[in-house]
Amino acid sequence: MRQKRGDGVVVVRQPARRGVEICAQDRKSFEEFESTVAAFDEVIEFRRMYGRPDYFLRIAVADHAAYEAFLTGKLSGLPGVRCLESRLAMKKIKADG
């Protein structure tokens, strides 16, 4: 969840991790997918991966209902999306810093 502090810094709490596989065979399709997903406010990290999944996203939303709305309303309907996989942290054991 994102919370804005008084100094303008946005704090992200427990973002969801999502693996995305797409079915695209031309450069234009990849570029369109990447520019569309990168423009979503909910996406706070977006990487193209070696192997599977094709892409890794970190999503920051307020709650599970907002996460479901993002998946069903934005991500799953994009052309070429073949598989979506979610990972939610149960417990943070150790973190940087």
N, CA, C and O atoms as a GROMACS GRO file, in nm:
protein
  388
    1MET      N    1   0.085  -0.117   0.000
    1MET     CA    2   0.000   0.000   0.000
    1MET      C    3   0.089   0.123   0.000
    1MET      O    4   0.192   0.125   0.068
    2ARG      N    5   0.053   0.224  -0.074
    2ARG     CA    6   0.129   0.347  -0.079
    2ARG      C    7   0.070   0.447   0.020
    2ARG      O    8  -0.051   0.465   0.028
    3GLN      N    9   0.157   0.509   0.094
    3GLN     CA   10   0.115   0.614   0.186
    3GLN      C   11   0.205   0.734   0.161
    3GLN      O   12   0.327   0.720   0.156
    4LYS      N   13   0.147   0.850   0.147
    4LYS     CA   14   0.224   0.970   0.124
    4LYS      C   15   0.255   1.036   0.257
    4LYS      O   16   0.164   1.064   0.336
    5ARG      N   17   0.383   1.062   0.282
    5ARG     CA   18   0.424   1.130   0.402
    5ARG      C   19   0.419   1.280   0.378
    5ARG      O   20   0.405   1.325   0.264
    6GLY      N   21   0.431   1.357   0.482
    6GLY     CA   22   0.425   1.502   0.472
    6GLY      C   23   0.533   1.562   0.384
    6GLY      O   24   0.514   1.669   0.327
    7ASP      N   25   0.649   1.493   0.373
    7ASP     CA   26   0.758   1.548   0.292
    7ASP      C   27   0.747   1.509   0.144
    7ASP      O   28   0.841   1.531   0.068
    8GLY      N   29   0.636   1.452   0.104
    8GLY     CA   30   0.612   1.416  -0.036
    8GLY      C   31   0.664   1.279  -0.076
    8GLY      O   32   0.647   1.238  -0.191
    9VAL      N   33   0.727   1.208   0.016
    9VAL     CA   34   0.779   1.074  -0.015
    9VAL      C   35   0.664   0.974  -0.010
    9VAL      O   36   0.582   0.978   0.082
   10VAL      N   37   0.659   0.885  -0.108
   10VAL     CA   38   0.557   0.780  -0.111
   10VAL      C   39   0.617   0.653  -0.053
   10VAL      O   40   0.720   0.606  -0.101
   11VAL      N   41   0.554   0.596   0.047
   11VAL     CA   42   0.600   0.473   0.111
   11VAL      C   43   0.514   0.358   0.061
   11VAL      O   44   0.391   0.368   0.060
   12VAL      N   45   0.578   0.250   0.019
   12VAL     CA   46   0.506   0.133  -0.031
   12VAL      C   47   0.512   0.024   0.074
   12VAL      O   48   0.620  -0.013   0.121
   13ARG      N   49   0.396  -0.028   0.112
   13ARG     CA   50   0.389  -0.135   0.212
   13ARG      C   51   0.337  -0.262   0.147
   13ARG      O   52   0.228  -0.263   0.089
   14GLN      N   53   0.413  -0.368   0.157
   14GLN     CA   54   0.379  -0.500   0.108
   14GLN      C   55   0.324  -0.503  -0.035
   14GLN      O   56   0.209  -0.542  -0.056
   15PRO      N   57   0.405  -0.462  -0.132
   15PRO     CA   58   0.358  -0.472  -0.269
   15PRO      C   59   0.350  -0.618  -0.314
   15PRO      O   60   0.426  -0.702  -0.266
   16ALA      N   61   0.259  -0.647  -0.403
   16ALA     CA   62   0.245  -0.781  -0.458
   16ALA      C   63   0.347  -0.800  -0.570
   16ALA      O   64   0.385  -0.704  -0.637
   17ARG      N   65   0.389  -0.922  -0.589
   17ARG     CA   66   0.479  -0.955  -0.699
   17ARG      C   67   0.402  -1.039  -0.800
   17ARG      O   68   0.324  -1.126  -0.764
   18ARG      N   69   0.426  -1.011  -0.925
   18ARG     CA   70   0.350  -1.075  -1.030
   18ARG      C   71   0.443  -1.117  -1.141
   18ARG      O   72   0.526  -1.038  -1.186
   19GLY      N   73   0.430  -1.241  -1.185
   19GLY     CA   74   0.501  -1.290  -1.303
   19GLY      C   75   0.404  -1.290  -1.419
   19GLY      O   76   0.288  -1.331  -1.405
   20VAL      N   77   0.449  -1.244  -1.535
   20VAL     CA   78   0.363  -1.235  -1.653
   20VAL      C   79   0.432  -1.302  -1.770
   20VAL      O   80   0.547  -1.271  -1.801
   21GLU      N   81   0.362  -1.392  -1.835
   21GLU     CA   82   0.410  -1.450  -1.960
   21GLU      C   83   0.323  -1.396  -2.072
   21GLU      O   84   0.201  -1.390  -2.060
   22ILE      N   85   0.388  -1.358  -2.181
   22ILE     CA   86   0.311  -1.308  -2.294
   22ILE      C   87   0.339  -1.393  -2.416
   22ILE      O   88   0.440  -1.464  -2.423
   23CYS      N   89   0.250  -1.386  -2.511
   23CYS     CA   90   0.263  -1.457  -2.638
   23CYS      C   91   0.272  -1.352  -2.748
   23CYS      O   92   0.171  -1.309  -2.802
   24ALA      N   93   0.393  -1.311  -2.780
   24ALA     CA   94   0.416  -1.210  -2.883
   24ALA      C   95   0.534  -1.254  -2.967
   24ALA      O   96   0.633  -1.304  -2.914
   25GLN      N   97   0.524  -1.235  -3.098
   25GLN     CA   98   0.630  -1.282  -3.184
   25GLN      C   99   0.698  -1.172  -3.263
   25GLN      O  100   0.780  -1.198  -3.351
   26ASP      N  101   0.664  -1.047  -3.232
   26ASP     CA  102   0.728  -0.937  -3.303
   26ASP      C  103   0.764  -0.827  -3.205
   26ASP      O  104   0.704  -0.814  -3.098
   27ARG      N  105   0.863  -0.749  -3.242
   27ARG     CA  106   0.915  -0.643  -3.156
   27ARG      C  107   0.809  -0.540  -3.119
   27ARG      O  108   0.805  -0.492  -3.006
   28LYS      N  109   0.723  -0.506  -3.215
   28LYS     CA  110   0.620  -0.405  -3.191
   28LYS      C  111   0.526  -0.448  -3.077
   28LYS      O  112   0.489  -0.366  -2.994
   29SER      N  113   0.489  -0.576  -3.073
   29SER     CA  114   0.401  -0.626  -2.967
   29SER      C  115   0.467  -0.615  -2.830
   29SER      O  116   0.403  -0.575  -2.733
   30PHE      N  117   0.596  -0.651  -2.822
   30PHE     CA  118   0.668  -0.638  -2.696
   30PHE      C  119   0.675  -0.492  -2.652
   30PHE      O  120   0.650  -0.461  -2.535
   31GLU      N  121   0.708  -0.405  -2.744
   31GLU     CA  122   0.721  -0.263  -2.711
   31GLU      C  123   0.589  -0.203  -2.666
   31GLU      O  124   0.586  -0.123  -2.572
   32GLU      N  125   0.479  -0.240  -2.731
   32GLU     CA  126   0.347  -0.190  -2.692
   32GLU      C  127   0.308  -0.241  -2.553
   32GLU      O  128   0.255  -0.166  -2.471
   33PHE      N  129   0.335  -0.368  -2.527
   33PHE     CA  130   0.305  -0.425  -2.396
   33PHE      C  131   0.384  -0.351  -2.289
   33PHE      O  132   0.328  -0.311  -2.187
   34GLU      N  133   0.513  -0.334  -2.311
   34GLU     CA  134   0.600  -0.269  -2.213
   34GLU      C  135   0.559  -0.123  -2.187
   34GLU      O  136   0.556  -0.080  -2.072
   35SER      N  137   0.528  -0.049  -2.291
   35SER     CA  138   0.490   0.092  -2.270
   35SER      C  139   0.355   0.103  -2.199
   35SER      O  140   0.336   0.193  -2.118
   36THR      N  141   0.263   0.014  -2.229
   36THR     CA  142   0.132   0.015  -2.164
   36THR      C  143   0.145  -0.016  -2.015
   36THR      O  144   0.092   0.057  -1.932
   37VAL      N  145   0.215  -0.124  -1.982
   37VAL     CA  146   0.229  -0.166  -1.842
   37VAL      C  147   0.310  -0.064  -1.763
   37VAL      O  148   0.277  -0.035  -1.648
   38ALA      N  149   0.415  -0.010  -1.822
   38ALA     CA  150   0.498   0.089  -1.753
   38ALA      C  151   0.419   0.215  -1.716
   38ALA      O  152   0.454   0.285  -1.622
   39ALA      N  153   0.314   0.243  -1.790
   39ALA     CA  154   0.233   0.363  -1.766
   39ALA      C  155   0.131   0.346  -1.652
   39ALA      O  156   0.075   0.444  -1.604
   40PHE      N  157   0.106   0.222  -1.608
   40PHE     CA  158   0.011   0.199  -1.499
   40PHE      C  159   0.068   0.252  -1.368
   40PHE      O  160   0.181   0.219  -1.332
   41ASP      N  161  -0.008   0.334  -1.297
   41ASP     CA  162   0.036   0.390  -1.169
   41ASP      C  163   0.063   0.282  -1.065
   41ASP      O  164   0.150   0.298  -0.979
   42GLU      N  165  -0.009   0.172  -1.071
   42GLU     CA  166   0.005   0.065  -0.973
   42GLU      C  167   0.139  -0.009  -0.984
   42GLU      O  168   0.184  -0.071  -0.888
   43VAL      N  169   0.202  -0.002  -1.100
   43VAL     CA  170   0.327  -0.074  -1.125
   43VAL      C  171   0.443   0.010  -1.073
   43VAL      O  172   0.471   0.118  -1.124
   44ILE      N  173   0.511  -0.042  -0.970
   44ILE     CA  174   0.622   0.033  -0.910
   44ILE      C  175   0.757  -0.024  -0.951
   44ILE      O  176   0.860   0.039  -0.930
   45GLU      N  177   0.758  -0.143  -1.010
   45GLU     CA  178   0.880  -0.203  -1.064
   45GLU      C  179   0.839  -0.292  -1.180
   45GLU      O  180   0.737  -0.361  -1.172
   46PHE      N  181   0.918  -0.291  -1.287
   46PHE     CA  182   0.882  -0.365  -1.408
   46PHE      C  183   1.010  -0.411  -1.475
   46PHE      O  184   1.091  -0.328  -1.517
   47ARG      N  185   1.030  -0.541  -1.486
   47ARG     CA  186   1.152  -0.596  -1.544
   47ARG      C  187   1.121  -0.702  -1.649
   47ARG      O  188   1.028  -0.780  -1.633
   48ARG      N  189   1.199  -0.703  -1.756
   48ARG     CA  190   1.195  -0.814  -1.853
   48ARG      C  191   1.297  -0.916  -1.805
   48ARG      O  192   1.410  -0.881  -1.772
   49MET      N  193   1.256  -1.042  -1.800
   49MET     CA  194   1.338  -1.147  -1.741
   49MET      C  195   1.396  -1.240  -1.846
   49MET      O  196   1.345  -1.250  -1.958
   50TYR      N  197   1.504  -1.307  -1.809
   50TYR     CA  198   1.553  -1.423  -1.886
   50TYR      C  199   1.470  -1.541  -1.840
   50TYR      O  200   1.447  -1.557  -1.720
   51GLY      N  201   1.426  -1.625  -1.930
   51GLY     CA  202   1.349  -1.743  -1.891
   51GLY      C  203   1.207  -1.707  -1.853
   51GLY      O  204   1.150  -1.609  -1.903
   52ARG      N  205   1.149  -1.787  -1.764
   52ARG     CA  206   1.011  -1.767  -1.724
   52ARG      C  207   1.002  -1.709  -1.585
   52ARG      O  208   1.082  -1.746  -1.500
   53PRO      N  209   0.911  -1.623  -1.558
   53PRO     CA  210   0.817  -1.559  -1.650
   53PRO      C  211   0.889  -1.457  -1.738
   53PRO      O  212   1.004  -1.422  -1.711
   54ASP      N  213   0.822  -1.410  -1.841
   54ASP     CA  214   0.882  -1.312  -1.932
   54ASP      C  215   0.904  -1.178  -1.864
   54ASP      O  216   1.002  -1.108  -1.892
   55TYR      N  217   0.813  -1.142  -1.774
   55TYR     CA  218   0.820  -1.013  -1.704
   55TYR      C  219   0.793  -1.033  -1.556
   55TYR      O  220   0.722  -1.125  -1.515
   56PHE      N  221   0.853  -0.944  -1.478
   56PHE     CA  222   0.831  -0.940  -1.334
   56PHE      C  223   0.781  -0.801  -1.299
   56PHE      O  224   0.842  -0.701  -1.338
   57LEU      N  225   0.671  -0.794  -1.226
   57LEU     CA  226   0.614  -0.665  -1.187
   57LEU      C  227   0.597  -0.661  -1.036
   57LEU      O  228   0.566  -0.763  -0.974
   58ARG      N  229   0.616  -0.545  -0.977
   58ARG     CA  230   0.576  -0.521  -0.839
   58ARG      C  231   0.462  -0.422  -0.846
   58ARG      O  232   0.472  -0.316  -0.908
   59ILE      N  233   0.352  -0.459  -0.781
   59ILE     CA  234   0.228  -0.383  -0.786
   59ILE      C  235   0.198  -0.328  -0.647
   59ILE      O  236   0.204  -0.403  -0.549
   60ALA      N  237   0.166  -0.200  -0.637
   60ALA     CA  238   0.128  -0.141  -0.509
   60ALA      C  239  -0.016  -0.090  -0.519
   60ALA      O  240  -0.046   0.001  -0.595
   61VAL      N  241  -0.103  -0.151  -0.440
   61VAL     CA  242  -0.244  -0.112  -0.434
   61VAL      C  243  -0.287  -0.111  -0.288
   61VAL      O  244  -0.215  -0.160  -0.201
   62ALA      N  245  -0.404  -0.056  -0.260
   62ALA     CA  246  -0.451  -0.039  -0.123
   62ALA      C  247  -0.486  -0.170  -0.053
   62ALA      O  248  -0.460  -0.185   0.066
   63ASP      N  249  -0.546  -0.264  -0.127
   63ASP     CA  250  -0.593  -0.387  -0.062
   63ASP      C  251  -0.616  -0.495  -0.167
   63ASP      O  252  -0.589  -0.474  -0.286
   64HIS      N  253  -0.666  -0.610  -0.123
   64HIS     CA  254  -0.687  -0.722  -0.214
   64HIS      C  255  -0.791  -0.691  -0.322
   64HIS      O  256  -0.777  -0.735  -0.436
   65ALA      N  257  -0.894  -0.617  -0.286
   65ALA     CA  258  -0.997  -0.580  -0.384
   65ALA      C  259  -0.936  -0.493  -0.494
   65ALA      O  260  -0.968  -0.510  -0.612
   66ALA      N  261  -0.851  -0.400  -0.457
   66ALA     CA  262  -0.786  -0.314  -0.556
   66ALA      C  263  -0.689  -0.396  -0.643
   66ALA      O  264  -0.675  -0.368  -0.762
   67TYR      N  265  -0.624  -0.495  -0.583
   67TYR     CA  266  -0.534  -0.582  -0.658
   67TYR      C  267  -0.613  -0.662  -0.762
   67TYR      O  268  -0.572  -0.673  -0.878
   68GLU      N  269  -0.725  -0.718  -0.719
   68GLU     CA  270  -0.809  -0.794  -0.813
   68GLU      C  271  -0.860  -0.703  -0.925
   68GLU      O  272  -0.863  -0.743  -1.041
   69ALA      N  273  -0.900  -0.581  -0.891
   69ALA     CA  274  -0.947  -0.487  -0.992
   69ALA      C  275  -0.837  -0.454  -1.092
   69ALA      O  276  -0.863  -0.442  -1.211
   70PHE      N  277  -0.714  -0.438  -1.043
   70PHE     CA  278  -0.601  -0.412  -1.133
   70PHE      C  279  -0.579  -0.530  -1.228
   70PHE      O  280  -0.562  -0.511  -1.348
   71LEU      N  281  -0.580  -0.651  -1.172
   71LEU     CA  282  -0.556  -0.769  -1.255
   71LEU      C  283  -0.664  -0.789  -1.359
   71LEU      O  284  -0.635  -0.809  -1.477
   72THR      N  285  -0.790  -0.784  -1.316
   72THR     CA  286  -0.899  -0.813  -1.409
   72THR      C  287  -0.930  -0.695  -1.500
   72THR      O  288  -0.972  -0.715  -1.614
   73GLY      N  289  -0.912  -0.574  -1.451
   73GLY     CA  290  -0.948  -0.457  -1.530
   73GLY      C  291  -0.840  -0.404  -1.622
   73GLY      O  292  -0.870  -0.340  -1.723
   74LYS      N  293  -0.714  -0.431  -1.588
   74LYS     CA  294  -0.605  -0.374  -1.667
   74LYS      C  295  -0.513  -0.481  -1.725
   74LYS      O  296  -0.497  -0.491  -1.847
   75LEU      N  297  -0.451  -0.561  -1.638
   75LEU     CA  298  -0.343  -0.648  -1.683
   75LEU      C  299  -0.389  -0.769  -1.764
   75LEU      O  300  -0.334  -0.796  -1.870
   76SER      N  301  -0.489  -0.840  -1.716
   76SER     CA  302  -0.528  -0.964  -1.783
   76SER      C  303  -0.589  -0.942  -1.920
   76SER      O  304  -0.590  -1.034  -2.002
   77GLY      N  305  -0.641  -0.824  -1.947
   77GLY     CA  306  -0.704  -0.797  -2.076
   77GLY      C  307  -0.609  -0.748  -2.184
   77GLY      O  308  -0.652  -0.722  -2.296
   78LEU      N  309  -0.481  -0.734  -2.152
   78LEU     CA  310  -0.387  -0.684  -2.252
   78LEU      C  311  -0.360  -0.789  -2.360
   78LEU      O  312  -0.354  -0.908  -2.331
   79PRO      N  313  -0.344  -0.745  -2.484
   79PRO     CA  314  -0.314  -0.839  -2.592
   79PRO      C  315  -0.186  -0.918  -2.564
   79PRO      O  316  -0.085  -0.861  -2.521
   80GLY      N  317  -0.191  -1.047  -2.587
   80GLY     CA  318  -0.074  -1.131  -2.573
   80GLY      C  319  -0.050  -1.189  -2.436
   80GLY      O  320   0.035  -1.276  -2.421
   81VAL      N  321  -0.122  -1.143  -2.333
   81VAL     CA  322  -0.099  -1.197  -2.199
   81VAL      C  323  -0.147  -1.341  -2.196
   81VAL      O  324  -0.264  -1.371  -2.222
   82ARG      N  325  -0.054  -1.430  -2.165
   82ARG     CA  326  -0.083  -1.574  -2.167
   82ARG      C  327  -0.101  -1.631  -2.027
   82ARG      O  328  -0.186  -1.718  -2.006
   83CYS      N  329  -0.022  -1.584  -1.931
   83CYS     CA  330  -0.025  -1.643  -1.798
   83CYS      C  331   0.009  -1.536  -1.695
   83CYS      O  332   0.101  -1.457  -1.716
   84LEU      N  333  -0.064  -1.534  -1.586
   84LEU     CA  334  -0.038  -1.443  -1.475
   84LEU      C  335  -0.015  -1.525  -1.349
   84LEU      O  336  -0.090  -1.619  -1.322
   85GLU      N  337   0.088  -1.491  -1.273
   85GLU     CA  338   0.122  -1.563  -1.151
   85GLU      C  339   0.146  -1.462  -1.040
   85GLU      O  340   0.225  -1.369  -1.057
   86SER      N  341   0.080  -1.478  -0.927
   86SER     CA  342   0.095  -1.383  -0.816
   86SER      C  343   0.178  -1.441  -0.704
   86SER      O  344   0.175  -1.561  -0.678
   87ARG      N  345   0.252  -1.353  -0.638
   87ARG     CA  346   0.327  -1.388  -0.518
   87ARG      C  347   0.304  -1.280  -0.414
   87ARG      O  348   0.336  -1.163  -0.438
   88LEU      N  349   0.250  -1.317  -0.300
   88LEU     CA  350   0.230  -1.223  -0.190
   88LEU      C  351   0.313  -1.272  -0.072
   88LEU      O  352   0.311  -1.391  -0.039
   89ALA      N  353   0.384  -1.182  -0.008
   89ALA     CA  354   0.468  -1.218   0.105
   89ALA      C  355   0.382  -1.253   0.226
   89ALA      O  356   0.287  -1.183   0.259
   90MET      N  357   0.417  -1.363   0.290
   90MET     CA  358   0.351  -1.403   0.414
   90MET      C  359   0.416  -1.329   0.532
   90MET      O  360   0.348  -1.281   0.624
   91LYS      N  361   0.552  -1.322   0.527
   91LYS     CA  362   0.625  -1.263   0.638
   91LYS      C  363   0.760  -1.214   0.587
   91LYS      O  364   0.827  -1.285   0.512
   92LYS      N  365   0.798  -1.096   0.627
   92LYS     CA  366   0.930  -1.044   0.591
   92LYS      C  367   1.028  -1.091   0.698
   92LYS      O  368   1.014  -1.056   0.815
   93ILE      N  369   1.128  -1.169   0.657
   93ILE     CA  370   1.226  -1.223   0.748
   93ILE      C  371   1.346  -1.129   0.761
   93ILE      O  372   1.397  -1.105   0.870
   94LYS      N  373   1.391  -1.076   0.646
   94LYS     CA  374   1.506  -0.987   0.644
   94LYS      C  375   1.493  -0.898   0.522
   94LYS      O  376   1.448  -0.942   0.416
   95ALA      N  377   1.532  -0.773   0.535
   95ALA     CA  378   1.526  -0.679   0.423
   95ALA      C  379   1.651  -0.592   0.424
   95ALA      O  380   1.717  -0.579   0.527
   96ASP      N  381   1.682  -0.534   0.310
   96ASP     CA  382   1.796  -0.441   0.301
   96ASP      C  383   1.773  -0.324   0.394
   96ASP      O  384   1.660  -0.280   0.414
   97GLY      N  385   1.881  -0.274   0.450
   97GLY     CA  386   1.873  -0.151   0.530
   97GLY      C  387   1.832  -0.176   0.665
   97GLY      O  388   1.821  -0.082   0.744
   0.00000   0.00000   0.00000
